Amino acid sequence: ARGPGEIHRLNDVLAGSGLGRALGEVVATTSFGTIVSVTGDPRAACEVLDRERSANNADACAVALDHRMDAGTDDSTLTHVDVFSFGKIFGHGEVGWSAITELNEVPGKPQWSPPPSQPGRRHVVALLDSYIDPTHEWLRGTTEDPILIDAEKIAGEPWKPVSLPPHVDPTTEKEIGTHSVHGTFIAGVIRTGAPHARLLSVRVMNDRGVGSEVDVLGALQWLDRHRHSNPVDVVLLALGREEGQSESAFNRCLREKIGEQIRALARNGVRVVISAGNCDRMAPDDKKRVKTYPAAYAADHSLVVSVGSGPEHNPDAFSKRGEWVEQWAAGKDAVSIVPYQLRQEDAHPGYVRWSGTSFSAARRAAELADELWQPTGTPDP
């Protein structure tokens, strides 16, 4: 809704339909509207307001009413649309990773290559993901030459997610969410493939591996501003949601705005890598493969790529596939790092094995960063 007056008017519409005054406190104010909490059934409220808007030929984006889905499962007690992370594959249940038990499975620490002696710079990969643990030895650089930068701690204009509480480090394994390791794991995959690249952590997902589309759009807009004074070379989006997943008109509008912002970054030379998604399936109505967004926007620009898991001629069973999946990389049984708090009996703390198209996309992002690396020569324009 766009201000208190609009919220009051929409509450009148909902009350007249028997849903009461369902729009509550303001959660956040964004560049495109005000996000409000919802009591009762958010989906029913969406349907009523969609009908009201259609009957009055109103702007399709006039109502910023959203509802949340957790990894494709409705949760009517929450109020935003979630995008779910793609580190969990079908059949893994709530926890997708498995412990590393043999010492010979633990990967060697990537070297932090020194900055080029001749003109040049480190290239930056921005990760829109969950929290990344800065204490892991793979991610500890120096104050002058950091490996990992937390966007929420940048001076001047830090990134501020509107739908996530401040991160609190877990003190026991039981406090670690099923996907709290996701961002750290992906950071390790990129460190392995591009050990010279600097990582920019832009937190948009919680420890369950879900995040609001409002935050995803806001993070992309923040990156577009940030890049004017700070380099951003590759953006990795290892997240998404399926096409038509309980979409209201506002949801579609928000999804399209995310696509527009991805294209805007690409037009300015930023490479964007997006995971294709897991749990490949056919739509029941037209028997076509269900697309995942924002991965399906890859066709809109040459610097935007969607990545599935496995070889193209024989994709991994969990990977989505279709004409909108443009590139393929290994995503099965990837080995990488996790927060040290994650300890399992007879396991080596700090390392696990995991499968998913998130890690295919992370490998491709690392390859792009590696291709950009200039240990000598002139800096990028």
C-alpha positions in Angstrom: 0.0 0.0 0.0 1.2 3.6 -0.7 0.7 5.4 2.6 -1.6 5.3 5.6 -4.6 6.7 3.6 -4.3 3.8 1.1 -4.0 1.3 3.9 -7.1 2.7 5.5 -9.0 2.5 2.2 -7.9 -1.1 1.5 -8.9 -2.1 5.0 -12.4 -0.7 4.3 -12.5 -3.0 1.2 -11.4 -6.0 3.2 -13.9 -5.3 6.0 -16.7 -5.0 3.5 -15.8 -8.5 2.2 -16.0 -10.0 5.7 -12.2 -10.2 6.3 -12.0 -7.5 8.8 -9.3 -4.8 8.8 -6.5 -7.3 8.0 -3.8 -4.9 7.1 -1.7 -4.0 10.1 1.5 -2.4 11.0 4.0 -1.1 8.5 6.9 -3.6 8.1 9.0 -1.5 5.8 8.9 1.4 3.4 10.6 0.7 0.0 11.3 2.6 -3.1 8.1 1.2 -4.7 5.7 1.2 -1.8 5.0 0.3 1.8 5.0 -3.3 3.0 2.4 -4.1 5.7 1.7 -7.1 8.0 -1.4 -9.1 7.4 -3.7 -10.9 9.9 -6.0 -13.8 9.0 -5.6 -15.3 5.6 -3.2 -13.3 3.4 -4.2 -15.2 0.2 -7.9 -14.4 0.7 -7.0 -10.7 1.2 -4.9 -10.8 -2.0 -7.8 -12.2 -3.9 -10.2 -9.6 -2.6 -7.9 -6.7 -3.4 -7.0 -8.1 -6.8 -10.7 -8.2 -7.7 -11.2 -4.7 -6.4 -8.2 -3.4 -8.4 -9.3 -5.1 -11.6 -12.9 -3.8 -11.2 -11.5 -0.2 -10.9 -8.8 -0.6 -13.6 -6.3 0.3 -11.0 -2.5 0.1 -11.3 -1.5 -3.6 -10.9 1.3 -2.6 -8.6 -0.8 -0.3 -6.4 -1.2 -2.8 -3.6 2.0 -4.1 -2.0 0.3 -7.0 -0.3 2.3 -10.2 -0.3 2.4 -13.6 1.3 5.1 -16.0 2.1 5.9 -19.5 0.8 8.5 -21.6 2.4 10.3 -23.7 -0.2 7.1 -24.1 -2.1 4.9 -24.8 0.9 2.3 -22.3 1.9 2.6 -20.7 5.3 -0.4 -18.5 5.9 1.0 -17.1 9.1 3.7 -15.1 7.3 3.3 -12.1 5.1 5.9 -12.0 2.3 6.5 -14.0 -0.8 9.6 -16.1 -0.1 12.2 -17.1 -2.6 13.7 -20.4 -1.6 17.4 -21.4 -1.8 18.5 -24.1 -4.2 21.0 -25.9 -2.1 18.4 -28.5 -0.9 17.6 -31.2 -3.4 14.5 -33.3 -3.7 14.6 -36.2 -1.2 17.0 -34.7 1.2 14.4 -33.5 3.6 15.1 -30.5 5.8 18.8 -30.8 5.9 20.6 -31.4 2.5 24.2 -31.5 3.5 26.2 -34.5 4.9 29.2 -34.5 7.1 32.8 -35.1 5.8 34.2 -38.0 7.8 37.4 -38.8 6.0 40.4 -36.5 6.2 41.3 -37.1 2.6 37.9 -35.6 1.6 38.7 -32.3 3.2 39.7 -29.9 0.5 42.9 -27.8 0.8 42.6 -24.2 1.7 42.7 -21.9 -1.3 45.5 -19.5 -1.3 44.7 -15.8 -1.1 46.6 -14.7 -4.1 48.4 -11.4 -3.6 47.1 -8.3 -5.4 48.7 -7.8 -8.9 51.9 -5.9 -8.7 51.0 -4.0 -11.9 47.8 -2.0 -12.4 44.8 -4.1 -11.8 42.4 -5.0 -9.0 40.6 -7.9 -7.4 37.3 -8.8 -9.0 34.2 -8.9 -6.8 31.6 -11.5 -6.7 28.4 -10.4 -4.9 26.5 -13.2 -3.2 22.8 -12.6 -2.5 22.3 -15.4 0.0 22.2 -16.3 3.7 24.7 -15.2 6.3 28.4 -16.0 5.5 30.6 -16.9 8.4 33.7 -14.6 8.4 35.6 -16.6 11.0 36.3 -19.6 8.8 39.9 -19.8 7.8 39.0 -19.8 4.1 37.4 -16.4 4.4 39.9 -14.5 6.7 41.9 -12.0 4.7 43.4 -8.8 6.2 42.0 -5.4 7.0 43.8 -3.9 4.1 43.0 -6.8 1.7 39.8 -8.6 2.9 38.5 -11.8 1.3 34.9 -11.2 2.5 33.0 -7.9 2.8 29.7 -7.8 4.7 27.4 -5.3 2.9 25.6 -4.6 6.1 28.8 -3.2 7.6 29.9 -1.0 4.8 30.4 2.6 5.7 28.3 5.3 4.1 25.3 3.4 2.6 25.3 -0.2 4.0 22.8 -2.8 2.8 19.8 -3.1 5.1 17.4 -6.0 4.5 13.8 -5.0 5.4 12.4 -8.5 6.2 15.3 -10.1 8.1 16.3 -9.7 11.7 19.9 -8.9 12.5 22.1 -12.0 12.3 22.9 -13.7 15.6 25.7 -16.3 15.7 24.4 -19.6 16.9 26.1 -21.0 20.0 25.0 -24.6 19.6 24.4 -26.9 16.6 20.7 -27.1 17.5 20.4 -23.3 16.8 21.8 -23.6 13.3 19.0 -23.4 10.7 18.8 -26.0 7.9 20.2 -23.5 5.4 22.3 -21.2 7.6 25.3 -23.0 6.1 24.1 -22.1 2.5 25.9 -18.8 2.1 29.1 -20.0 3.7 29.1 -23.1 1.6 28.7 -21.1 -1.6 31.5 -18.7 -0.6 33.8 -21.8 -0.3 32.9 -23.0 -3.7 33.8 -19.7 -5.2 37.0 -19.5 -3.2 38.0 -22.9 -4.7 37.3 -21.8 -8.3 38.5 -18.2 -8.0 40.8 -17.9 -5.0 41.8 -14.4 -6.0 38.3 -13.0 -6.0 36.8 -10.9 -3.3 33.4 -11.8 -1.9 30.6 -9.3 -1.1 28.0 -10.8 1.2 24.5 -9.3 0.6 22.2 -11.2 3.0 18.7 -11.8 1.7 17.8 -15.2 3.2 17.3 -16.4 6.7 18.7 -19.5 8.3 15.9 -21.6 6.8 17.0 -20.7 3.3 14.1 -18.4 2.5 13.9 -14.7 1.9 11.5 -12.0 0.7 11.4 -10.9 -2.9 11.2 -7.4 -1.5 14.7 -7.9 -0.1 16.0 -9.5 -3.3 14.8 -6.5 -5.3 16.1 -4.1 -2.8 19.5 -5.9 -2.8 19.8 -5.7 -6.6 18.9 -2.0 -6.4 21.5 -1.4 -3.7 24.1 -3.2 -5.8 23.3 -1.0 -8.7 24.0 2.1 -6.6 27.0 0.5 -4.9 28.8 -0.3 -8.1 29.2 3.4 -9.0 31.9 3.8 -6.4 32.8 0.2 -5.7 33.5 -2.6 -8.2 30.9 -5.3 -8.7 31.8 -7.8 -11.4 29.7 -10.9 -10.9 26.4 -11.3 -9.0 25.3 -14.7 -7.9 21.6 -15.5 -7.2 21.4 -19.1 -5.9 17.6 -18.7 -5.2 14.3 -18.4 -6.9 10.7 -19.6 -7.1 8.6 -21.3 -9.6 6.5 -19.5 -12.2 3.0 -18.9 -11.1 3.6 -20.1 -7.5 0.4 -18.6 -6.0 1.1 -15.3 -7.7 -1.1 -12.3 -7.2 -0.8 -9.3 -9.6 1.6 -7.7 -7.2 3.7 -10.8 -7.0 4.0 -10.8 -10.8 4.8 -7.1 -10.8 7.5 -7.6 -8.1 9.0 -10.6 -10.0 9.1 -8.5 -13.2 10.8 -5.6 -11.3 13.5 -8.1 -10.2 14.0 -9.1 -13.9 14.3 -5.4 -14.9 16.9 -4.8 -12.2 18.9 -7.9 -13.3 18.9 -6.6 -16.9 19.9 -3.1 -15.7 23.0 -4.6 -14.0 23.8 -6.6 -17.1 23.5 -3.5 -19.4 26.2 -1.9 -17.2 28.6 -4.8 -17.7 27.8 -6.8 -14.5 27.6 -10.6 -15.1 24.7 -12.2 -13.4 24.6 -16.0 -12.6 21.4 -17.6 -11.4 20.7 -21.2 -10.3 18.1 -23.0 -12.4 16.5 -24.7 -9.4 15.9 -28.2 -8.1 12.9 -30.5 -8.2 12.3 -30.6 -11.9 8.7 -31.2 -12.7 6.0 -30.8 -15.4 3.1 -28.4 -15.0 -0.2 -30.5 -14.7 -2.2 -28.4 -17.1 0.0 -28.0 -20.2 2.7 -30.7 -19.4 5.5 -28.2 -19.9 8.4 -28.0 -17.6 7.8 -25.5 -14.8 10.1 -22.5 -15.1 11.9 -20.9 -12.2 12.4 -17.2 -11.7 14.6 -15.2 -11.8 16.6 -18.0 -13.7 14.2 -17.8 -16.6 15.2 -14.1 -17.2 18.6 -15.3 -18.4 17.3 -15.3 -22.0 16.9 -11.5 -21.8 20.6 -10.6 -21.8 23.9 -12.2 -22.9 25.6 -11.3 -19.5 22.8 -13.2 -17.6 23.1 -17.0 -17.4 21.0 -19.7 -15.8 22.9 -22.8 -14.6 21.7 -26.4 -14.1 23.5 -29.3 -12.5 25.3 -31.9 -14.5 26.2 -32.3 -18.2 23.6 -30.9 -20.6 23.1 -34.3 -22.3 22.5 -36.0 -18.9 21.4 -33.5 -16.2 21.4 -34.6 -12.6 18.0 -35.9 -11.6 17.3 -33.1 -9.1 18.1 -30.3 -11.6 15.5 -28.3 -13.4 15.9 -28.4 -17.1 14.3 -26.8 -20.2 15.1 -24.3 -22.9 15.5 -21.5 -20.3 18.4 -23.3 -18.7 21.4 -22.0 -20.6 24.5 -23.6 -19.1 25.5 -26.6 -17.0 28.1 -27.2 -14.3 28.7 -29.8 -11.7 26.5 -29.4 -8.6 26.3 -32.9 -7.3 28.3 -33.9 -4.2 30.1 -30.6 -3.9 32.5 -30.3 -1.0 32.9 -26.9 0.7 33.0 -25.1 4.0 30.4 -24.4 6.7 30.4 -22.5 10.0 32.7 -24.0 12.6 29.8 -24.2 15.1 28.4 -27.1 12.9 30.0 -30.1 14.6 29.0 -33.7 14.1 30.4 -36.8 15.7 33.3 -38.3 13.8 33.2 -35.5 11.3 35.7 -32.8 10.4 34.2 -29.5 11.6 33.9 -26.8 9.0 33.4 -29.0 5.9 30.4 -30.9 4.4 29.2 -32.4 1.1 26.1 -31.0 -0.6 24.2 -31.2 -3.9 22.1 -28.6 -5.7 22.0 -26.2 -8.6 23.1 -23.5 -6.2 26.6 -25.0 -6.4 26.5 -25.4 -10.2 25.8 -21.6 -10.3 28.5 -20.9 -7.8 31.1 -22.8 -10.0 30.1 -20.8 -13.0 30.3 -17.6 -11.1 33.8 -18.6 -10.0 34.8 -19.4 -13.6 33.6 -15.9 -14.7 35.6 -14.2 -12.0 38.6 -16.3 -12.8 38.3 -15.3 -16.5 38.4 -11.7 -15.4 41.5 -12.0 -13.3 44.4 -9.9 -14.4 47.5 -10.6 -12.3 49.4 -8.3 -14.6 48.5 -5.8 -17.2 46.0 -3.0 -17.2 42.9 -2.7 -15.1 39.4 -3.3 -16.4 37.7 -0.1 -17.8 
